[in-house]
């Protein structure tokens, strides 16, 4: 018989704070397993994140392109960012879409939640679908944000996902949630 979740679970003990990097903190945690094994885990503590698949009435997707230093490349992404303290994920998603793109939407749906990297991170990514998105104002970027706005047909975005041109894992996860809910990447 396979082990139960309780039999797989490590017991976490003493925590030693690490560095504070403004957008996340680190810590070390002592862990013990019922089998007698012991291990020190390194963890990243971060706030929850949101991202938004914004579809216009004519089935175009609102995208942003921005430089990502981790891979030293410009990535094609959907709008997104951090959930502020005390803020609901939907409100954060609406704020991020408006700030990064100047678009707003009439209808919003939660399409899924994932753990971005549960081996070392505690946070969740909340993905939303924004329908009937339209440009209503200028972009209002945060101090250090530099990005470009693209609005492309959904069919072209599907091809970009298939070919790996869009390869940001959290963006791919959002489109996977959408496809699972719809049975495809067609607009509901």
Helices and strands as residue ranges (DSSP letters): H 5-8, E 10-20, E 24-33, E 38-46, E 49-54, E 60-68, E 73-78, E 80-82, H 89-101, E 103-104, E 107-114, E 125-131, E 134-135, E 147-153, H 154-163, H 169-182
